Amino acid sequence: MSDSLFRPPAALLVVLLGALLTGCASKAVNHAPVEDRARVVVPGKPAAAVAEPTVAVATPVKPLPGSENAGQPGYYTVKPGDTLIRIGLDHGQGAKDIARWNSLENPNRIEVGQVLRVEPPLTTGVVTKPVQAARAAALASAPARAASADKPATTASAAPVPPAPVAAPAISGSDEEISWLWPSEGAVLAGFDEVKNKGLDLAGAAGEAVLAAADGRVVYVGAGLRGYGNLIILKHNNTYLTAYAHNQTLLVKEDQSVRKGQKIAEMGSSDADRVKLHFEVRRQGKPVDPAKYLPAR
């Protein structure tokens, strides 16, 4: 018998092979393993959920107060180690004035990068006449008004002219009007050096009088500036400050007006290696040699 009688037709083989492949593929798709990563089961322990990854959300950085004025004239950017007292001394201003100009709720808390106004803001005043002067002027003009009332009006009255702004007055006179006085009679222990000694060190005994070098206003009293001990700062005008350091006793208060030669403190050795008075003159915040301003001895 010929083998061709038992050989299946080629078409039948193709159909059988296609069916077999389709079944395998269907079985592989329908039975693909699914892994549950949300829970981990440990024999004898409750199932624990696996923490899902979190996405960090960037918090917007809040700008520091006054940052819009950085680099502008009359403003200062706070640096590490700064205090309001130091900033005021270096800019010829009182610490309380700077706190007021910047509306600081707590003057002892300033941030690095914060921008502070260190010059007084421009102010305008309104000129007003005293009540009595205004009444006298009204009485003097009454006859003129009565005479003009009999005449018919021909033109509309002009609009009132607003008063011109008036600049805020200075603390005192000009720089040339300052009359200086030695704050102590003691000998000079150390002269002025712009880097090492920003003033004069004057010898003396504990309790000796420290005098105001010129008329002025007290803008600081305290021991908040490192290296100065018990300190007094006077503001004499919009240009000059004087500082009196290492005192034993402070005899004035902030915002108090003092006269040239007035006793404002007693000499001491606070934050110093000996009894002495450290005296500084600051011109627009910059230390200058006091010997150039004080009278010759």
Disulfide bonds with the S-S distance in Angstrom:
none
